Amino acid sequence: MSKIKKKAEKLAEAISNSDEFIDMKEAEKKIDNDQKASELVEKIEKLQKKIDLNRTDEKLKKEMASLQRNAWDNRKIKRFFQKQNEYSKLMKTVNETINNALKLENSSD
């Protein structure tokens, strides 16, 4: 088990040193340092929780659409969303690579 844990730690280190992760964290810091941007992100997160509890509430959905338009108009938030998307793509590739390797190992049994 310790061998696997060490490899996982090396993978985590590689991910944390990737451009995708670093760029996402830098974009996140810029939002944190901008009160208007951080308040807008906080509103979106709170509203998303309300929507998760009541998916049929059209008023909440319209409010979310409006907040999201405002977010895309904010260049710091827009950049963060773009960098977060790039990081998500990296993680998807990592997961697919691991899954494919496991499938290859299982098929050779």
C-alpha positions in Angstrom: 0.0 0.0 0.0 2.8 2.4 0.8 4.1 2.0 -2.8 0.8 3.1 -4.2 0.6 6.0 -1.7 4.0 7.2 -2.8 3.0 7.1 -6.4 -0.2 9.0 -5.6 1.8 11.6 -3.8 4.1 12.0 -6.9 1.1 12.3 -9.1 -0.4 15.0 -6.7 2.9 16.8 -6.9 3.0 16.7 -10.7 -0.6 18.0 -10.8 0.1 20.8 -8.3 3.1 21.9 -10.5 1.1 21.8 -13.7 0.3 25.0 -15.5 -3.4 24.2 -15.3 -3.4 24.0 -11.5 -1.1 27.0 -11.0 -3.1 29.2 -13.4 -6.4 28.2 -11.7 -5.0 29.0 -8.3 -3.7 32.4 -9.4 -7.0 33.2 -11.0 -8.7 32.2 -7.7 -6.4 34.5 -5.7 -7.3 37.4 -8.0 -11.0 36.8 -7.2 -10.3 36.6 -3.5 -8.5 39.9 -3.7 -11.5 41.6 -5.5 -14.4 42.2 -3.2 -17.0 42.7 -5.9 -15.9 39.5 -7.7 -15.7 37.4 -4.5 -19.2 38.6 -3.4 -20.6 37.7 -6.8 -19.1 34.2 -6.7 -20.4 33.8 -3.1 -23.9 34.8 -4.3 -23.7 32.2 -7.1 -22.6 29.5 -4.7 -25.4 30.2 -2.2 -28.0 30.4 -5.0 -26.8 27.1 -6.4 -27.4 25.4 -3.1 -31.0 26.8 -3.1 -31.5 25.5 -6.6 -30.1 22.1 -5.6 -32.8 21.9 -3.0 -35.6 23.1 -5.3 -34.8 22.3 -8.9 -38.3 23.3 -10.2 -38.2 27.0 -8.9 -38.1 29.0 -12.1 -37.5 32.3 -10.2 -34.3 30.9 -8.7 -33.2 29.7 -12.2 -33.8 33.2 -13.7 -31.9 34.8 -10.8 -29.0 32.4 -11.5 -29.0 33.2 -15.2 -28.7 36.9 -14.3 -25.9 36.3 -11.8 -24.0 34.1 -14.3 -24.3 36.9 -17.0 -22.8 39.3 -14.5 -20.0 36.8 -13.7 -19.1 36.4 -17.3 -18.9 40.2 -17.6 -16.3 40.2 -14.8 -13.0 39.5 -16.5 -11.4 38.0 -13.3 -14.3 35.6 -12.8 -14.4 34.7 -16.5 -10.7 33.9 -16.4 -11.1 31.8 -13.3 -13.9 29.8 -15.0 -11.7 29.3 -18.0 -8.8 28.2 -15.9 -11.0 25.9 -13.8 -12.3 24.3 -17.0 -8.7 23.7 -18.3 -7.8 22.1 -14.9 -11.0 19.9 -15.1 -9.9 18.7 -18.5 -6.4 17.8 -17.1 -8.0 15.8 -14.3 -10.4 14.1 -16.7 -7.4 13.0 -18.8 -5.6 11.8 -15.7 -8.6 9.8 -14.6 -9.1 8.3 -18.1 -5.4 7.4 -18.3 -5.6 5.5 -14.9 -8.9 3.8 -15.9 -7.5 2.7 -19.3 -4.4 1.3 -17.6 -6.5 -0.6 -15.2 -8.6 -2.0 -18.0 -5.5 -3.2 -19.8 -4.2 -4.9 -16.7 -7.5 -6.6 -16.0 -7.9 -7.8 -19.6 -4.5 -9.6 -19.5 -5.6 -11.8 -16.5 
